[in-house]
Amino acid sequence: GDALTLSRALRNAAIPLRTSGDIDSAFSVLHEAFEIAASQRLASSAANSADVLATVNLNIGEIAQARHWYRIAVEWAQAADEPPLTTSIEIVGVRLA
C-alpha cells in the first residue's frame, strides 16, 4: 500500500487509543507510523508522527521521551518545510521549556 496513507491511518488510529487510556497501544501505532514514514523519507509524515509522540509523552509526564521525540520532530520538520507543522512542534517546545 501507499506508505503515506498507511502512516496517516496509524496516526489517526492512535487518537481513540489515547482517548480511551490505552497509551501502550497508542505508542505502538505511533511508533509504527513514524518508522514507516522515516523509512520512506516522508519528512512531513515522520515529523507529524514524532510530534504526536512528543505530545503524548509530554501529556503523561514522560519528559525525557517527550524531549527525544521533539528533537526528532524538529529535524524532520526542517526537511518538510511546512509552517503549520512547524508551529505545532514549536508549541511542544514551549511546553518543554
Number of C-alpha atoms within 10 A of each C-alpha: 5 6 16 17 13 15 26 19 14 20 23 15 16 22 16 12 16 15 10 10 11 13 17 12 14 24 19 12 20 27 20 17 28 26 17 21 24 20 11 13 14 18 22 22 28 29 29 27 30 30 30 26 26 27 26 20 21 20 12 10 11 13 15 13 16 25 20 14 23 25 18 18 29 20 15 23 24 15 13 18 12 12 11 9 19 20 12 15 24 16 13 19 18 8 11 15 7
